[in-house]
Amino acid sequence: MTKQYSKTGKDALSISLVALAVIFSLGTAQKSEAAVPADLVNQAIQAKHAQWKAKENWVSKLSQDQIKRMLGVTEMKSTDAEFIAPRRKSLLNETVDWRNQSGMNFVSPILNQGNCGSCVSFATVATLETQVNITAGIPGLNPAFSTQALFACGGGACEFGWMPQLAAKFLQTNGVPDEACAPYTMGSTGETVACSSICKDADSRTTKVVSYSHPSTGTQDIDGVKAALKHGPLITTLMVYQDFLTYSSGVYQHVTGGALGGHAVSIVGFDDTTRSWIIRNSWGSEWGEGGFAHISWDDTSGISNNTWGLTVPDQQGYVTIQNPHGRVFLAGKTNFQVESTFAQTEKVDVQIVRPSDSGASDAVKTISCTESKCSLGLDTATLKDGYYQAVATASYNGGKQSRSEFEQFYVFNGAAKLSLTSSPKGVDLSKPLTDRIEFNLASSTGTEVPLSSIIFHVQDEKGQEAFSRSTDMVLSNLTMGWRTNAVPDGRYQIWFTGRLTLPTGESVVETPKIWVTTKNSSLQR
């Protein structure tokens, strides 16, 4: 039996959705963690007078096999020898940070690649989205492009990753569709999807870059990279060392631990004062400084030695759906916020479409306004519960038209009939638990709409939370892996909570609480 109850929107608990790959992963169990323990890293930082802090986080708890699976830059070259371009003398202390240019944030939101070596795709899409915002001069434009489509169609694979050069070239020759065309699921399943799984009208929803550049190619050229960053972000690669996994704040510089593998990130700025690059990672907002980090120009990781910049086409204007934006759940009456920046906008139509299993999309409703910026009301009760996409089309300047990116959302107005079950895979929970164990999870809301999130809880004998992780990319069937040495040896209650969070309130379902004992003290950590 599962327990189900409801809360109003005001009383609903605020859940931090973090690190979906930690608990929803399919990697092989390992006894050794990839990271050097944070206390030892902090000792090394102090001994070497480095300017950063380490602390444990969800990434530092991963095994070596699990973290190597996330370091998806193939053929990453050693940094034992590197070429260095001479610096030009400058008395200026400059800072470029695209998160705060004249008080405006042009950087798109932090994401989590999960249990898949798709870092190249995430770094490339992050760079593209931010560059589109910069070129448009609209910080809130925030297009969302499909990391899954870019990765799957470009030739990447969760098992071995990809290369930035190939990703940049693919953006120029083929482009990438919007996120709604191929929502990212590989981080939850750990399995590469087929390119054929993307939406059937992907060609008409694809964005291409005009060109891509190489501000640095196998050479540490700080001035060249700085000059390029003044125009927009850059894709780069770096060698990840064990201590990097525990980065918390400050200016990272490698102090201890061995090399784990190549990784791709987006550089979004630099700071002359601290002599560092500002990077955006794809390990969620729990890692680092809310998902970002400063890395020293003098670091041995090879950061910025190879970079790629993207040039996006200038446009006369843009059409955007500012709300709903991202993967959201709707109920009752809602407002669609739309805007056209085209001169002489005559009308904006928002078409609601319902994608089918075949990949086709059927239009179910159109709402319109005759202003360039408007709020369009929609009673979602006039739609069947399920998955939808919305696209806005602006008519301007005597008949010309331009279309927005597709936004995706779920509608749920029925009675919540939530179910959530968990079963251990090949392990007896009544016996002491060691290493990594797995659970099969099955969930439903009674319709095709999935749960908004699933949370895994570990509570000690005093009733205090010892460990929890969650995912907001819920599939009807998932495998959850838990490394039991993430908590000290002892006796704990474990259970899962599923949530369906709507503007009208929240429904919750829980699995039974089970007492388990962890015993890892005799194992290598």
C-alpha positions in Angstrom: 0.0 0.0 0.0 1.1 3.6 -0.6 0.0 6.5 1.4 -1.5 9.5 -0.5 -2.4 13.0 0.8 -2.8 16.5 -0.6 -1.8 20.0 0.4 -2.7 23.4 -0.9 -0.2 25.4 -3.0 0.6 27.7 0.0 1.3 24.8 2.3 3.3 22.8 -0.2 6.8 22.0 0.8 9.5 23.7 -1.3 11.7 21.0 -2.7 15.2 21.6 -4.0 15.5 19.5 -7.2 19.1 18.3 -7.3 21.5 15.9 -8.9 19.1 13.6 -10.7 21.9 11.3 -11.8 23.0 10.5 -8.2 20.0 8.4 -7.5 18.6 7.7 -10.9 21.6 6.0 -12.5 22.5 2.7 -14.1 26.2 2.7 -13.5 28.2 -0.3 -12.0 28.7 -0.3 -8.3 32.2 0.6 -7.1 33.7 0.6 -3.6 36.0 3.7 -4.1 34.9 7.2 -4.5 36.3 9.4 -7.2 37.0 12.4 -5.1 39.6 13.0 -2.4 37.7 13.7 0.9 37.0 17.4 1.3 38.8 17.7 4.6 42.0 16.4 3.0 41.5 18.7 0.0 41.1 21.7 2.4 44.4 20.7 4.1 46.1 20.6 0.7 44.6 24.0 -0.2 46.0 25.5 3.0 49.4 23.9 2.6 49.7 25.3 -1.0 48.1 28.7 -0.2 45.4 28.2 -2.8 42.4 30.5 -2.8 39.4 28.1 -2.8 37.3 25.9 -0.5 36.2 22.3 -0.8 33.2 20.6 0.6 31.4 17.3 0.0 28.6 17.4 -2.5 26.6 14.9 -4.6 29.3 14.7 -7.3 32.1 14.0 -4.7 30.1 11.0 -3.5 30.2 9.3 -6.9 32.4 6.2 -7.6 35.2 6.5 -10.1 33.2 4.6 -12.7 30.2 6.9 -12.2 32.1 10.2 -12.5 34.2 9.0 -15.4 30.9 8.3 -17.2 30.0 12.0 -16.8 33.4 13.2 -18.2 32.5 12.9 -21.8 35.3 14.6 -23.7 36.9 12.0 -25.9 40.6 12.1 -26.8 41.4 14.6 -24.1 45.1 15.4 -24.4 47.5 15.5 -21.4 48.5 18.9 -20.0 52.0 17.7 -19.0 53.3 20.0 -21.7 51.6 23.1 -23.1 52.3 26.0 -25.4 51.8 29.5 -23.9 51.3 32.7 -25.8 53.0 35.8 -24.5 50.9 38.2 -22.5 50.4 41.8 -23.6 51.1 44.4 -20.9 48.0 46.1 -19.6 47.3 48.3 -16.7 43.5 47.6 -16.9 41.8 45.4 -14.4 38.8 44.2 -16.3 35.9 41.9 -15.5 33.5 40.4 -18.0 30.7 38.4 -16.5 27.8 37.7 -18.8 25.7 36.9 -15.6 26.0 40.6 -14.8 26.6 42.9 -17.7 25.2 46.3 -16.8 23.0 44.6 -14.3 21.6 42.1 -16.7 21.9 38.3 -16.8 22.4 36.9 -20.3 23.3 33.4 -19.1 20.7 30.7 -19.4 19.8 28.6 -16.3 22.1 25.9 -14.8 21.3 22.3 -15.9 22.4 18.8 -14.8 23.7 16.3 -17.4 23.0 13.4 -15.0 24.2 9.9 -15.6 25.4 10.4 -19.2 28.7 11.6 -20.8 26.8 14.4 -22.5 28.9 17.3 -21.1 29.9 18.5 -24.6 26.3 18.9 -25.6 25.5 20.8 -22.4 28.4 23.1 -22.8 27.6 23.7 -26.4 23.9 24.4 -25.9 24.7 26.6 -22.8 27.1 28.7 -25.0 24.5 28.8 -27.8 21.6 29.9 -25.6 23.6 32.7 -23.9 25.0 33.9 -27.3 21.5 34.1 -28.7 20.5 36.3 -25.7 23.5 38.5 -26.2 23.0 38.9 -29.9 19.4 39.7 -29.5 20.2 42.1 -26.6 17.4 40.5 -24.7 18.5 38.9 -21.4 15.1 37.3 -20.8 14.8 35.7 -24.2 16.3 32.5 -22.9 15.7 30.0 -25.7 15.9 26.4 -24.6 17.6 24.1 -27.2 17.7 20.3 -27.0 20.9 18.9 -25.6 19.5 15.4 -26.3 18.9 16.1 -30.0 22.3 17.6 -30.5 24.0 14.8 -28.7 22.0 11.9 -30.2 22.0 13.2 -33.8 25.5 14.5 -33.8 27.1 11.2 -32.9 27.6 11.4 -29.1 26.9 8.5 -26.8 26.5 8.3 -23.0 29.2 5.6 -22.8 32.0 7.5 -24.4 30.9 11.2 -24.9 31.7 13.5 -27.8 34.0 16.3 -29.0 33.3 20.1 -29.0 34.7 20.5 -32.5 32.1 18.0 -33.8 29.4 19.7 -31.8 30.2 23.2 -33.2 30.4 21.8 -36.7 27.1 20.0 -36.3 25.4 23.3 -35.2 26.6 25.0 -38.4 25.7 22.2 -40.8 22.6 20.7 -39.2 21.6 22.9 -36.2 19.6 22.0 -33.1 15.9 22.1 -32.4 14.2 23.4 -29.3 14.1 21.4 -26.0 10.5 20.5 -26.4 11.3 18.6 -29.6 13.5 16.2 -27.7 13.3 16.6 -23.9 16.4 15.4 -22.0 15.9 11.9 -20.5 19.3 10.4 -20.9 20.5 11.7 -17.5 17.8 9.6 -15.8 18.1 6.5 -17.9 21.8 6.5 -18.6 21.0 5.3 -22.1 21.7 7.1 -25.4 18.5 7.6 -27.4 18.2 7.3 -31.1 18.1 10.4 -33.3 14.9 9.1 -34.8 13.1 9.7 -31.5 13.1 13.5 -31.9 10.0 15.3 -33.1 9.0 14.8 -36.7 9.0 18.5 -37.5 12.5 19.1 -36.1 13.7 20.6 -39.4 11.3 23.5 -39.2 12.2 24.1 -35.5 16.0 24.0 -35.9 18.5 26.8 -35.2 21.9 26.9 -36.9 24.9 29.0 -36.2 26.5 31.2 -38.9 30.0 30.0 -38.0 32.2 29.0 -35.2 35.6 30.2 -34.2 38.7 28.9 -32.3 40.0 31.7 -30.1 42.6 29.2 -28.8 43.7 25.9 -30.2 46.1 23.9 -28.1 47.7 27.0 -26.7 47.2 29.0 -23.5 46.3 32.4 -24.9 44.8 34.4 -22.1 44.6 37.6 -24.0 43.0 36.0 -27.1 40.4 34.2 -25.0 39.6 37.4 -23.0 39.1 39.3 -26.2 36.7 36.7 -27.5 34.8 36.6 -24.2 33.9 40.3 -24.6 31.6 39.2 -27.5 30.1 36.1 -25.8 30.7 32.8 -24.0 33.0 30.0 -25.2 33.0 26.3 -25.1 36.2 24.8 -23.5 37.6 21.6 -22.2 39.6 20.8 -19.1 41.1 17.8 -17.4 39.1 17.0 -14.2 41.2 16.1 -11.2 39.8 14.4 -8.0 39.9 17.6 -6.0 37.8 19.5 -8.6 34.8 17.4 -7.6 34.7 18.9 -4.2 35.0 22.6 -5.4 32.7 24.8 -3.3 33.9 28.5 -3.8 36.8 30.7 -4.6 39.4 30.4 -7.4 40.0 26.7 -8.1 43.6 25.5 -8.7 44.5 21.8 -8.7 46.2 20.9 -5.4 45.7 17.1 -4.9 44.4 13.9 -6.5 44.8 12.3 -9.9 43.3 13.0 -13.3 39.9 11.4 -13.9 39.1 12.5 -17.5 38.2 15.2 -20.0 35.2 17.5 -19.4 33.5 20.3 -21.3 32.1 23.5 -19.8 31.1 27.0 -21.0 33.3 30.0 -20.1 31.0 32.9 -19.3 33.5 35.5 -18.3 36.9 36.4 -16.7 38.2 38.4 -13.7 41.6 40.2 -14.0 41.7 40.8 -10.2 41.6 37.1 -9.3 43.2 36.0 -12.6 40.5 33.5 -13.3 37.9 32.3 -15.8 34.2 32.1 -14.8 32.8 28.8 -15.9 29.3 27.4 -16.1 29.2 23.6 -15.3 26.6 21.0 -16.1 26.4 19.3 -12.7 23.4 21.1 -11.3 23.2 24.1 -8.9 24.3 22.1 -5.8 27.9 21.9 -7.1 30.2 24.9 -6.8 28.9 28.4 -6.6 25.3 27.6 -7.7 26.6 25.6 -10.6 29.4 28.1 -11.5 33.1 28.2 -10.7 36.2 30.4 -10.9 39.2 28.6 -12.3 42.7 30.1 -12.2 44.5 31.0 -15.4 47.5 29.2 -13.9 45.6 25.9 -13.3 47.1 22.8 -14.8 43.8 21.4 -16.1 44.2 22.9 -19.6 41.2 25.2 -19.1 40.9 27.7 -22.0 43.7 26.0 -24.1 41.0 24.9 -26.6 38.0 27.1 -27.0 35.1 27.5 -29.5 32.9 30.5 -30.0 29.6 30.5 -31.8 28.2 33.2 -34.2 24.5 33.3 -34.4 22.5 35.2 -37.1 21.3 38.7 -36.5 17.6 39.0 -36.7 15.2 41.9 -37.1 13.3 40.8 -34.1 12.2 37.9 -31.9 9.0 36.2 -30.8 9.0 34.7 -27.4 6.6 32.9 -25.0 7.9 34.2 -21.7 5.4 32.2 -19.6 5.0 29.2 -19.5 8.7 28.6 -20.0 10.4 25.3 -19.5 8.8 22.0 -18.4 5.9 23.2 -16.2 2.6 21.7 -14.9 -0.6 23.8 -15.3 -4.1 23.6 -14.0 -7.2 25.9 -14.0 -6.8 29.3 -15.6 -3.4 30.5 -16.6 -1.9 33.4 -18.7 0.5 33.0 -21.6 2.9 36.0 -21.7 4.0 36.6 -25.2 6.1 39.3 -26.9 7.2 40.2 -30.4 10.1 42.7 -30.9 9.5 43.0 -34.6 8.6 46.5 -35.8 5.0 47.0 -36.9 3.8 43.8 -35.2 0.1 43.4 -36.2 -0.9 40.2 -34.5 0.5 37.3 -32.3 -1.1 33.9 -32.5 -0.3 31.2 -29.8 -1.1 27.8 -31.1 -1.5 24.9 -28.6 -0.5 21.6 -30.0 -0.7 18.1 -28.7 2.2 15.8 -29.8 1.2 12.2 -30.6 3.2 9.0 -30.1 3.9 9.0 -33.8 5.8 12.3 -33.5 3.1 14.4 -35.3 1.5 17.4 -33.6 -2.2 18.2 -33.7 -3.3 21.8 -33.1 -6.0 21.9 -30.5 -6.5 25.6 -29.8 -5.3 29.1 -30.9 -5.4 32.3 -28.8 -4.4 35.6 -30.3 -3.7 39.3 -29.5 -3.2 42.4 -31.7 -0.4 43.9 -29.6 3.4 43.2 -29.6 3.3 42.3 -25.9 0.3 40.8 -24.3 -1.1 38.4 -21.7 -3.4 35.8 -23.2 -5.7 33.9 -20.8 -6.3 30.2 -21.2 -8.6 28.0 -19.2 -6.7 24.7 -19.2 -10.0 22.9 -18.2 -10.9 23.1 -21.9 -8.0 20.8 -22.7 -7.7 17.1 -21.9 -5.2 16.2 -19.3 -1.8 15.5 -20.9 1.3 16.8 -22.6 1.2 19.9 -24.8 3.5 22.4 -26.6 2.9 26.0 -27.5 4.3 28.1 -30.2 3.8 31.8 -30.9 3.7 33.3 -34.5 4.0 37.0 -35.0 2.6 38.7 -38.1 4.4 42.0 -38.9 5.2 44.6 -41.5 2.4 43.8 -44.0 2.3 40.0 -43.8 5.7 38.8 -42.8 5.8 36.1 -40.1 8.2 34.7 -37.5 7.8 32.0 -35.0 9.0 31.4 -31.4 10.6 28.4 -29.9 8.2 25.7 -28.7 7.4 25.6 -25.0 6.3 22.4 -23.3 3.8 21.9 -20.5 1.5 19.4 -18.8 -2.2 20.0 -18.1 -3.8 18.2 -15.1 -7.3 19.2 -13.9 -8.6 15.7 -12.9 -8.6 14.0 -9.6 -5.1 13.0 -8.5 -4.7 9.2 -8.4 -1.1 8.9 -7.6 0.8 5.6 -7.2 4.4 5.0 -6.4 6.1 1.6 -5.7 9.7 0.6 -5.1 11.3 -2.8 -5.0 15.0 -3.6 -4.3 16.9 -5.3 -7.1 18.7 -8.5 -5.9 19.3 -7.3 -2.4 17.8 -8.3 1.0 17.0 -5.1 2.9 16.8 -7.0 6.2 20.6 -7.6 6.0 23.4 -5.1 6.4 23.8 -3.0 3.2 27.1 -2.3 1.6 28.3 -0.5 -1.6 25.6 0.6 -4.1 22.2 -0.9 -4.2 19.4 -0.4 -6.7 15.6 -0.1 -6.6 13.0 -0.4 -9.4 10.5 2.5 -9.3 7.1 2.6 -10.9 4.9 5.7 -10.7 1.6 7.0 -12.1 -0.9 9.9 -11.7 -3.7 7.9 -13.4 -3.1 9.7 -16.7 -0.3 10.2 -19.1 0.9 13.2 -17.0 4.0 12.1 -14.9 4.8 13.0 -11.4 6.5 16.4 -11.0 9.3 14.9 -8.8 10.4 11.9 -6.8 12.5 12.3 -3.7 14.5 9.6 -1.9 14.7 10.0 1.9 17.2 8.5 4.4 16.4 9.3 8.1 18.5 8.4 11.1 17.2 6.9 14.4 16.7 10.3 15.9 14.4 11.3 13.1 16.9 13.6 11.4 17.4 13.7 7.7 20.7 12.0 6.9 20.5 12.0 3.1 18.0 12.9 0.4 18.1 13.3 -3.4 15.4 14.1 -6.0 14.7 14.2 -9.7 12.2 16.4 -11.6 12.5 14.3 -14.8 10.2 11.4 -13.8 9.5 8.5 -16.1 6.9 5.8 -15.4 9.7 3.3 -14.7 13.1 4.3 -13.3 16.0 2.6 -11.7 17.4 4.3 -8.6 20.9 3.6 -7.3 22.0 4.5 -3.8 25.5 4.4 -2.6 25.0 3.4 1.0 28.4 4.7 2.2 27.0 8.2 1.5 25.9 8.0 5.2 27.8 6.7 8.2 27.3 3.1 9.3 24.1 2.8 11.2 20.3 2.1 11.2 18.1 4.3 9.0 14.6 4.6 7.6 14.3 4.9 3.9 11.4 5.8 1.6 10.3 7.6 -1.5 8.0 10.6 -2.0 6.3 11.4 -5.2 4.8 14.8 -5.9 2.4 16.3 -8.4 2.8 20.1 -8.1 0.3 22.3 -9.7 -0.7 26.0 -9.4 -3.9 24.8 -7.6 -2.1 22.7 -5.0 0.1 19.7 -4.5 -0.6 15.9 -4.2 1.8 13.6 -2.6 2.3 9.9 -2.4 4.7 7.9 -0.3 6.1 4.4 -0.2 6.2 2.6 3.2 9.1 3.5 5.4 11.6 0.6 5.8 14.3 0.2 8.4 17.8 -0.7 7.0 21.3 -1.0 8.3 24.4 0.2 6.4 27.8 -1.3 7.1 30.7 0.0 4.9 33.4 0.7 7.5 35.5 -2.3 6.3 35.3 -1.2 2.7 37.7 1.1 0.8 36.2 4.6 0.4 
